[in-house]
């Protein structure tokens, strides 16, 4: 037996021999386990929850030893945010802006570019006042140059370890959560910067981009016949090097400069020879910029997939690059390696590097360090002052937390020694509150003992396992410092609860003997002078009695929640009580709806007075029916009326079934698409009427008779028909039932018909005698019909929490669900797969339709729409196949949001998703699902970009679906 159960049994062992009226104070204190010995630290390793005197292992260990001051706070040392001496300042990554930060650092380290930007005029003078910067207003750069100025000044002289570039990123209109092509960003931004600086008057500023980054090469074509050489000069800001098939940077440069033969259909027209000749073409480097940007083309276009793919090729490069041989056209061929090249001192190898930046060694560096202009330095000084103030504030907060922790440490050490009650006056406090008092991470709240009270507002015996007995001295200090209540002294021990528990325990022990006694008494036949008891109650009375005693014994667990205010949810409690109330108590199974004895003698039995007396000890509130009690008079009357009604319903159902046999059996039914030759007139009723009528005829005693034909649901408010002849042969055929003329005559006799609807077939007139026409009465209402169709389309476009299905295509193969859906459902489908379509909050329309017969009688086409939605939704139900997953979506949800849902469902990143519906590609991430034509029960095809192999270079290739928009909509394209 577990220790807690042993304690429970020991605390109540006296109840076996003591009657309830004999319970004393000693018995009460025994039930509350006051007699248990307190545990000793070092001997007891963990807290004994069944022992209210055990105060070991409640969180005191962190306070009784040596205390580390850092444990009193969760504030990092602000000096960790300070820039170290002779180190660079970093940039905060705002999400996916590492490519921006990389280039900002590269451009900052270009001293000439930094110096030129510092020389740019700034609107900061408008922000400055006579004596300096406006203190109450933060500086906001207005142009790209001003953003770079401010960022470079902070990177140069800030005291911070890193700075925030969000202002610069926001000014460019970049999405911080979207990864972009770094090479494209470099090109676009340098173009934007060059265009911006071209308006400057200072030539050192105006031409800085060309001076630093612009080189020149020529496309040279040499005629093989005459040797004539033609040149086409071109400027460049970076060299785009193909890395596919190469292992060394020098190989990539050699391929960039290698000769190309122009032969066959690709021959060159030589102006000297005046004819097409074989020739060679190459690129000749004429001049190199001060800063050489080498773009490694890791992303190449894959014609098979139509997307870009990333090459994870290792490329070796040195820290010093000798470009003189390439300028003179002396290539350095090297053999391609199959493994990662060995990297010696001064060389590096990378499979991720996409840009290399080299600086011309012969260029003269600025003789003095680049000086930050005074107005920028003042802004930096102000930011540094804010940083220093923040450091002081954080240090003060750390100090306050440490001082508070030390005070708490002394308090705990003092009070914990005085917690044990011993023989002195005591009180009870919840274990949970004591643990929170000892928890340094949470502030101590007032004591709340309400959750451990019984119905008499005293300490419930069942709550003793989560309470601790402490000294009155410690309790006085706790309540004076933290407040709360109510205080639970020795007077809070509840005698009423202990007495009731004693009574219940004695009854439990007596139950087995009484069960045998009652069984023996039930063997005797009782003819009169007894009591009526339900047969069901007799079969389960022992179990009911045991459950009832257990409920009385465990009222505290159901009526009270957690300690210190965390009570049970009120709605959950009400729901549980409601379920309990629905269960029948003892002998309630023979109660009629009027609270009297039921009329069915098959459900009850007569028992002796002795048996009833025993049963009544366990069920004192059970309904009592002596054998002389008459049955319910109202039930007798209703029984007679019910028998008469059942007989009447059977007669009506039999008459109607006999009168309309084919309609009931759904045999020999007419069809509009194949009009029967034997008649020129067919009548129409709603399919809903037919279904309800058939239900009644099948089970007349369980259903109410159908007395009227409500055709108004098929008409518009103007009395016009809502269907065309064509629609009644197709999609609307599920809403109507066709009636033969002979059947219609019988229907008019048996039912009340509100509106007659019929279709008449006529031969064409003189103009087209061979053409057959179909005329409806009443005629079609075009306006309402059009409104209905618009409403249907609107319903499909304005939905919330609707189910769609995403089908992942593997190896460009789509499951042929349209042609043979029955072949797509796996017989070994798991329960989890079967339940995937039922998402949280989804309701199955097939099993959630209300019986709206009366509403359909109203003359409104809105009513008809509501009725028709049942059929529309039911017919649209999609049968989920293997490889599909159901998602809950709304019409106003964007495609980007759907891609995030798909990412969680299929583990496919949004940029790797290629989505389509009915052959239409879904590509506009900002468009809503409604505008894209995604309707409930739609099936969206998902094709994920998967890794492919680069067989030429034998490298691993990761395929990436690059966003077609790129930097569309950003400030980089605004110029």
N, C-alpha and C positions, 0 to 999 in steps of 0.2 A: 504494500500500500504506500502511496506517495506520502511524504512528510506532511503536506498540507491537509490531506484527507485524514491522516492520523490525528493532527491537531484538532480538526473539526469534530472527529468522533470523540476525542478526549474532552473537548469543551462541553459536549452535550450528553455525556454518558449518564449523568445523574438524572436526566429526564426519563430514563427507562423505569425508575422506581418512585419518582416524585409526581404527585398529581398537580395539575395546574394551580389549584388553589393553595398549594403548599410551597410555592416558589418563594425563596428568601433572597436577601441582598447578597448572601454568599453565593447562591446559585447564579445570580445575575452577573457578579464579577467573574465567576468561573466561565460563563458563556462568553464574556468579553475578553477572556484570556489574560486577566490581570496577573494571574498566578505564574505565568511563564517567566523564566529567568532571562535577564538581559544578556546579549552576546558580548564577547570580548574581542577587541581588535587584535588581529594576529592569529586568533584561534578560529573565528568565523570568517571565512573567505568572501562570502557574498551575503547580501541582505536576506534575512528570513522574512518573507512577506507575510507569513502566517503568524508571526510573533510581533505584536505591537511594541514590545520592549527592545527589539533588535534595532540598533541605530548604526550598524556597521554596513559599509558598502552602499551608502546613499549619495556618494559624491564628495565625501569629506577628505579623501586622500590627497586631492590636489591642493588642499589648503594647509595640511598639517606638516608637510615637509618644507624644504627650501623652495622659495618662489622665484621664478624668473620674471623680471619686470616686463619682458616682452610679451608675456602671456596675459598681461592686463589690458592689452589694446590690440586692435587689428589694423593699425595705421602704419604703413611702411615709412621708413626713414625718409623724410623729404629730400635729404642730401643724395639719395639714390637717383633722384631726378635731375641732379645737377651735373653739368658738363665737366668732365674731367680735364685736367690740365693737358694741353697739347693734343687734344683729341677733336674730332670733327663732330658736328651736330647732325643728328639723324632727322628723318621725316616720318610722320605717322602714316601707317597704311590705313586708308579709309575704307577698306573692303577689298576691292580688286584694282587698286591704283598703284601697285608696285611698279608698273611700267612708267608711270608719270614720275614717281620718286626717283627712279633710276636715272632718267634723263635730266631731272633737275640737279642731281648731284654731279653728273658729268658736265653740265653747262656751268655750274657754279665753280668747278675746279678749273675752268678755262678763264685764266686771269684777264686776258684781253677782252673777252666778251663781258665779264663782270665789270671791268673798268668802263667799257663803253656804255653799258646800261646805267651805271651810276651817273654818267654825264647827261643822260636824257632829262629834259625838263619835266617837272612833276607838278601836279595840281595840289600837292601836299601843302603848298604855301597858302591855299585857301583855308586849309584846315588849321594852319598855325595862326596864333595871335601875336600881339606885339611882344609879349614876354615868354612865348613858348607855345606848347601844345595845349589845346583845350582839354582840361582834365575830365570834364563830364562826358566827353564824346570819344568813342573809339574810332581809330583811323580805318577807313575803308578805301583801298586802292580803286581807282576808276578805270584804269587801262591795263592791258597785259604787261606793258613795260613796268608800270608801277607795281604790279603784283610781283614781278621778277625782282625789281629793286628791293622791295620789302623782304621777300623771302631770302635773297642773297645776303642782305644786311643781317638778318637773324641767323642765318647759317654761319656767318662770319664772326659775329660778336655776341650771340645770345649766351646767357648763362644756363639755359635749359639743355638737357641731354638730347631732346628731340623737339621739333616744332610741328605745328599743324598746318598742312598746305590746303586745307579745305576751301579757303577763299579763292585761291588760284584755280582749283579744280572746278569750283562752282562757276567762276567767271567764264571758263571754257565750255560750260554746259555738259560736262562729262557725267556719265552714270557711274557712281562709285561701286555699284554692285555688279557691273558687267566688265569682264575681261576683254581687252581690245588688242589689236595687232600693234605691238610696240614699234615696229618699223614704219608702219603707216602713220602712227602718231608722230614719230620723229620727223618724217617728211612734211606732214601737214603743218606742224607747229613751226618748223624752221621757215617754211614758206610764209606763214602768217607773220612771224617775227620780222622776216626780211621786208615784207610788204609794209609793216608798221614803221620800221626804222627808215624806210626809203623817204619818208616825209621830213626827216630831221635835217637841219641845216649843217650841223657839224659833220664833215666827211668821215671823221674817225668813228662816229656813231652810225652814220648812214650806211657805210660800206663794211661794217664789222662782220656781218654774216658771210659776205663773199671773201673777205680777207682771211677768215678763220677756217671756213669749211668748203670753199669752192675751189675745185681743181679743173683741169682741162685735159681732154683727150681727143683724139681724132680717129674717125673711121677711115682707114686707109685701104684703097682697092688698087691692086697692081695687075695690069694686063699681062698675061703670059706671052702674048705675041710680040708686042712692041715694048713692053716694060714701062709703059706710061703709068704714073702714080697719081691717083686723085684722092683728095682729102675732104672730109666733112668734119669741121670742128664742132665740139660740143662741150658744155660745162657740166660738171657733176658735183653733187654734194655728198654722195656716198657711192661706193662700189658694191653692186649686188652680186655676190659670189655664190655660185652653185656648189653645194656641198655633197650632192648625191654621188656616191662612188669614190669619195676622197676621204683621206685621213689626216692630211696636213693642210694648214692654211696656205702654204706655198703652192700646193697642187691646185687649190681653188683659184689662186691668182693666175697661175699658168694657164689654166683652162679659159679664164676670162680673156686672156690676151692671145690665145692660140689662133693660128690662121684657119680660115674657113675656105674650102675650095668651092668655086662657083663653076659648075660644069653642067653639061646636058641642057635640060630645060631651064636651068638656073644660071645660064651663062650671062656674062656682063657685057653691056653695050659700050664699047670703047669709042670715045669720040675721035681719038687719033686714027684708029683703024676704020672707023665708020661702019662697024659690024659687031655682031656678038662674038665674044671671045671667051675662052677659058681664062679665069682670073683667080686671085686669092684676095681675101678680105680679112682684116684684123683690126684690133683696137691698139692704138699707140698712145701711151701715156706721155703727155707733153709737160704737165706741171702738176705737182701735188700740193694739196692745201696744208696749212699749218696743223690742222686737226683732221686726220684721215679717219672717216667712218667706214668701216667694212661691215656690210649687212650680210649675215650668213642666212641664206634662203632655206630656212627650216620648213617653211610652209610652202608646199607646191600643189598645183592643181591636179587633181585626179580625174581624168576624162571619163573613167568608168562609172564613178559615183557622182560626178558633178560637184564635188566638194573639195576643200583643201585638206591636205593631210600633213602631219608633222613628222619630220625625219629625226629620229633619235640617234643620229650618227655621231660618233666620237670625232672631234676635231682637235688636233694638236697645234698649238701656236706658242710663239716665244714672246717674252716681254719686250724685246727689241726686234724690230722688223726692218731688214735691209731691203729697201725698195729700189735701190740704184740699178740692179740688174734688170728690173722690169721696165724701168723708164727707158733703158737702152735696148730693150727687146732681147734680153738674154734670159730665157726661161730656165728654170731649175727643175726639171722633172724628177719626181721621186716615185718609187714603187708604192702601190696602194697596199695597206696592211689590212689584215683580216681581224685583228684584235685591237683592243685599246692600246694606242702607242705608249711606249715608255716615255715618261716625262722627267727630264733631268733638271738641273738647277737652272732657273730662269725660263723654264718652259711650263706650259699648262695643257691639260686635256679636259675637254668638256663635251657632254652630249646635249647640253641645254643652252649653251651660249648662243645668242642670236645676233649680237652686235659686238664688234671689237673696235675700240677707239685708240688710235695711236697719235702721238704728238711729235712734230718735227723737231729733232734734237738740235739742229743748227739754228733754230729760231732764237732770237735774243729774248729772254724773259724780262719783264719789267724790273728796272733797277731797284725800285722800292716796293714794299708791299702795297696792295691795293687799299686805298683809304676809303672808308665809308663816309659819304657826304654828311654834313652836319645835321641836316633835317632828318635824314634816315637814322643817324646815330641817336638823335633825340628820341625817335620812336622806339629804337631798340632799348635805350636806357629806361624808357617808361615800361616796356614789357618786362625788362629785367627787374624793375622795382616791384611790379605786380608779382613776379615769380618769388622774389625775396619775401614779400609780404605773405604769400601763400606758404612758403617754407616756415616762416615764424608761426603762422597760424596752425599749421600741422604739428609743429614741434610743441606748441602750447597744448593742443588737443591731446597729444601723446602724454605730455606731463600730467594733465588733468586725469587722464585715464589711469596712469600709473599711481597717482596719489589716491584716487578713488579705490583702486584695486588693493593698495596697501592697507587702507582703512578697512575694507571688506575682509582682508586677510586677518587683521587683528580681531575684528568682530567675530569671525567664524571660529578662530582659535579659542577665543574666550567663551563663546556661547556653546560650542560643541561639547566642551568639557562639562557644562552645566545642563545639558539636554536630558540625561537619564533622570527619571523621576524617583526611583527608589521607594522609600516609605513615605516621602513627603507628598503634599497635595499635588495632583497631576491634572493634565488636560490632554485632549486628543487633537492632533493636527494631521492633515493628510500627508502621506508619503510623497505624493507628487509635488506638493508645495515645498516640502523640505528639499527635494531634489532640485527644484528650480531656484530655491534660495542659495543652494550651493553651486549652481551653474553660473559661471562667470560670464558666459556669452549672452545671457538674457537678463533684462532688468527684473527685479523682484516685484511682483504684483501683490495687492492686498490678499489676505487669506480669505478663501471662499469655501465654507464647509456645507453649503446648502445641498450639494449633490449627494452627501452621505447621510442625509436625514431620513428618518422613517416618516410614516403618515402622522405620527404623534409629535413631529418636530424635535425628535431626539436622535441620538446616534443609533443607526440601524445595526443590529448584530452582524448581518452579512457583510457590512462595510469595514469590519474590524481588520480584515486582511490588507486593506489599503490605507490604514491609519497607523499613526505612531503615538505612543504615550510618552509625553515629555513633562518635565518639571513645570510647576506653576511659575517659578522664577523666569525660566526661558520663555514661557508663553506670554508673560507680562511684557517682556522686552519686544517680542515679535509684534504683538498687537499695538504697542505704543509707537513702533517705528513704521510698520507697514499697514496697520489697520485691518479691517475686515471682520469676519465673524460668520455665524454665531459661535461664541466660545463654548467648547464642549468639555465641561468639568465632570466630576463624578455624578452630578445630578442629571447629566445627559444620558446616562445608561437607561435604556427604555425597558421598564418592567413589563409593559403591555406586550411588546414584541416577544420578549423572552417567554412569557406565559403562553402566548399563542403558538410559538414554536414548540413549546413543551406539549401542548395539546395535539398538534399535528404529528409530532414524532410518536406519541403514544397511539394515535390512530393508525399510523403506518404499521407499527408493530402488531396492532390488533387486526389489521385488514385480512391477513391470511386466515385467521381463525374464523372471522365473520364470513368470509367467502365460502368456507366449507359449511358453515351453519346455514347460510341462505340457500345453498345448493340442495341441502337435505330438506329444507322447508319447501322448496319448489317441487320436490318429487310428489308431494301430497296434492291431490286434486281438491280445488276449492270451488264449491258450487254457489255459495252466497256469502254475504257478510265478509267481504274482502276489499281489495283495492285494485284498480286497473293500473297496469304498468306496461309500457311499450316493449314489444318483443326485442326490438333493436337495443333499447336501453338495458334489458336484462342480459343480453348477450355480452355487452361491453361495460357493465357497471363497475367491475373491478378496475379495469383500465381507466375509466372515467374518474373513479375515486382517487386512484393513484396520481393521475395528471392534476386533478384539482388540489390534492395535498401538496404536490410539487409546486404548483402555481402559488399557493398560499405561502409555501416555504421560501419561494424565490421572488416574491413581489418586489424586493429592493432592486434586483438586477434588471427588472423590466421597467420600473418606474423612475429610476435614477440613471443619469448618464455619467460621463467622466467628471473628474473633480475640477474645481476652480473655473466653473463657468462653461466648460465645454460639454453642454448638455446634448441629449439626443435631438435629432431633427424632428420638429413638431409634426411635419407632414408624414414622416415615417411612422411616428407613434400613432397618429390617427389612422393610418392605413392598417397598422397591425391590429389596433383595437377593432376596426371595422371587420377584418377577417375573423377575429375571435368571436365577434358578435354573431357572425353568420353560422358558426358551428352550433349545433343543437346541444343543449344541456340535458341532463338526465330527465327522462319522462316527457320531454318536450316533443318527442316524435309522435305522440298521440294527441297533440294540440291541433285543433282546426284553425283556419285563418281568423276566426272570431274569438279565439282564446278559450274555447270550450272543448269538451270531449269529442274526438273525431267519430264519425259514423261507421268507419270500417272496423269491424271486429277482428278481421284477419291480422291487423297490425298491433293488437294488444292482448294482454292475458291477465286473468284474475289471480292475485296472490293473497296469501293469508295475512292477518294483522301482524303476526310475529315477524314475517319476512319484511313487510313494509316498515316496521319499526326499526329493524336493523339497517335497511337501506336509507331511512330518513336520517340516521346518525351521520351519514356521509353526505347526504344531499338534503339539508334542511329546507332549502328554498325550492325544491322540486314541486311541480304541479301535483295536487292531490285529488284523486277521483275515486270516491267510495263506489262500491258496486251498485249502490242505489241511485247514483247520479245518471240522469238521462243524457242522451247524446244531444249535440247542438241542433236546435230546431231550425235555425237558418240554413244549415248545411243540408238538412233533410229536404227543405223546400227547393233549394238550388239543385239538389241531386235529381229531384223529379223533373224540374225544368230542363236540366241538362240532358236527361234522357229523351225528353220530348224534342229538344233542339237537334240532337244527334239523329234522331229518326227522321226529322224534317230535312236535314241536310243530306242525308243519304238518299232520300226520295228525290230531292232537287237534282243532285249530282247524277243519279241514275237516269232521270228524264233528259237532262242536257246531254249526257253521254250517248244516249240512244238517238237523240235528235241530230247530233253532230258527230257521228262516229269517225269520219275521215279527218275532221279537224282535230279531234282528240288524239287519234293515232298517227297524225301527220302523214296520211297516205293520200295519193292521187291529188297532189296540190298543184294548182296552176302556176305558170311561170311566164313573166312578161317577155323575157328574151326568146321564148319559144311559145308564142301565143296559141292557146288551144283552138282548134277549128270549130268545136261545138258551141262556142259562145262568142258574142261580140262585146260583152260587158263583164267586167270583173270589179269586185268591191274591195275596199282596203280598210283594215283595222290595224291598230298598233300591235306590234309583236309583244309588247309588254302585257296587253290585255290577254292575248292568247296564252302566254306563259302562266299568268296568275290564274286563269280559268282552268288550265290543265292541272295545276297544283291542287285546286279545290276538288276537282272531279276525282283525282287520285286518292286524296285523303280528306273526305268531307267532314270527318269528325275533328280534324285538327286545324282546318282552315275555314275562314269565313267565305260565304258565297260571294261570287262576283255578280253584281246586279246591273252594272252599266258598262257601256262601251265608250271610253273617253277618247274620241278622235281629235279633240281640240288640241292635244299635245302635238299633232301632226300639222297644225295650221298656224299661220301667223296671226298677229293681232287684228289684221284686216279681214281675216277669214279665208285667205288664199292658201293654196297648198305650198309646202316648203320644199317639195322635191320636183325634179325634172323626171321625165320618163326614162332618160338615160341613166340618171343616178339611181333610180329604183331598180334597175337591172344590175347595178354594180354595188358601189359602196353603201348605198342607203337600203339595200335589200334586207339587211339585218334588222332594220327598224320597223319594217312593215310586214303584214301577213295578207296574202291574197285570198279572197273569199269567192266561192262560186255563187251565182245568182240564187240557186236553190238554198244554199246555206245562209245567204243573206236574209232571205225571207224568214227562216227559222230564228236567226239571231234577233231580228226585229220583234219577234214574238216573245223571246225569252229574256231579252235585256232592254234596258233603256239606252237608246242611241242618241248622243248629243248632236253629231254631225255625220251626214252621209258623204262618203268619199268613194268615187267610182272612176274607172277608166273605160272609155268606149273606143272600140276599133271601127273605123269607117274607111270606105274605099275613097280614093282621090276623086276630084271633080273632073270637069271637062278638060282642064289644062293638063292634068297628069292622071288619067284614069287608072293607071297601073300602080300608082303609089298609095300605100296604106298609111293612114294617119291615126294617131292615138290622142284622144282628147280627154282631159281630166276635168272632173267636176267635184269641187270648185277648181278654178283655173290656178295656174302657178302665179305667185306674187314675185315678180323679178326683183323688186327692191329688197324685200325681206330675204329672198334666197341669196342675193349678193351679200347682204349684211351677215347672214349666217356663215357663208364661206369666209368672209373677212374675219369674223369672230373666231372661227376655227383656226385660221392661220395665226391670228393674234395669240391664241392660247398656246400654240406651238412655239411662239417666239417670246412669250412673256411668262416663263415658268420659273419656279423656285424649287430647289431641292428635288430635282428630277433625276432619274437614273439614265446614264448613258454607258456604253460599253467601249472599252479600248482593247483592240485586238493587235497583239504584237506579231508582225510578219517576220518569219525566220527564213533566211536564204531566198528572199524574194518570192516566197510561196505563200499564198493566202488560202486559208481553209475554205473549201467550197460550200459555205453554209447556205448560200442562196439556192443552189441547185439541189443539194441533198442534205438538209439540216439534220436528218436523223442519223447520218453517218458521223456527225461531228461530236456527239456527246459520248464521252468515254464511259464504258460500263464500270471501270475501276475508279471513277471519280470519287475523291475523298469527301468527307462531310464538310471539311473546310472549304473545298472548292464549290460545293453545292450551296453553301451559305454566303459566298462572296457577294452575290447579287443583292442580298438583303442587308443593306447598310443601315447604320443607326438613323432612326427617324424616318425610314422609308416605309410606306404603307402599300400593301399589295392591293391594287384596285379590284382584283378579282374576288377578294374576300373582305372588302371594306365598303361595299355599296349599300346605301340605305334604301329602304322600301319607300319610294316617293310617289306612290300611286295617287294620293290626293293632290299633291302639288302639280301633277301632270294634267290635271283637269283645268288649270288656269289657262285663259286665252292669252298666251304670251310666247313669242318665239324664243325668248330667253329661257323659258321653261323647257322648251324643246332642246335647246343647246345643252342644258344641264343633263337632260336625259340622254342625248346622243353621245355625250362625253364618255358615258359608260362603255358604249360599244366601240368608240374610237380608241379609248385607252386599252380596252381589252384586245382589240385587234392588232394594236401596235406592240403588244408584249413581245419581247425578243427572247429567244431561247439562247442562253449563254453557252458558249462552246469552250473547249479546252484552249487555253492560251489567252482568254479574255478575262478582264476584270471590270467590275461595275464601279462606277464613281457617281457620287452625288454632286450635281452642278446646278447653276442658275443661269438664266439667259443673259443677265447683265455682267456675268463673270468674263474676264478677259482671257484670251488664249494663253497669255503668259502665266496667269494663275492656274489654268488647266495643266500646263506643262509642269508646274511645280507639283500638282497632285499626281501626275503620271510619274514624275521622278520618284516620289515616295512609294508608289505602287510597283514600279518596274525596275527601280534603281538605274534609271537612264537619265543622265543630265539633260537639262532643257536644250542646250545647244547641240546635243546629239540626237534630238528627236526630229523625225520627219513625219508629219501628220497629214492625213488626207481623209476625206469623206466623200463617198460616191465619185471617186476619181478626181476630186478637186483638192488641190494642195492648200493646206492651212498654214499661212506664213506670217500674217499680220499679227504680231504679238499684242498690239494695243486694241485690236478689234474684239468686240464682245461675241460670245458664242451664238447669241440670237442673230446678229448680223451676218455671221459666217454660215448660217443655215444648219446649225447643230440643234436638233430638236430632241425631246424625250425619246428614249429607246434607240437613239442613233448608235451606229457602230463606227468608231474612228479607227483607222488603221495606223499603227505605229511602226515605223521602220527605224531602227536604231543604227547609227553609224558605229561599226565595229572595227577593231584593229585589223589591218591587212599587212602583208609582207612586201618589203622592197627587195625583190629578188635580184635586182641588178647589183645592189650594194650589200645584200644579205644582212640588212639592218632591220631592227624592229621598227615598225612604223605605227604611230598612233593616229588614227583618223579623227579629225575634228570638224564638225559642221560649223563653219565660220558664219557669223551673222552677216547677211547681205547688206544690211544698212550701214555697218561700220560706224563711222563718225557722222552719219547723217543726222542733222538737227542740232549739232554742237557748234560752238563758236569757231572751231577749226576750219569750217567750210564757209563761214560768214563772209570772208574777205573775197 
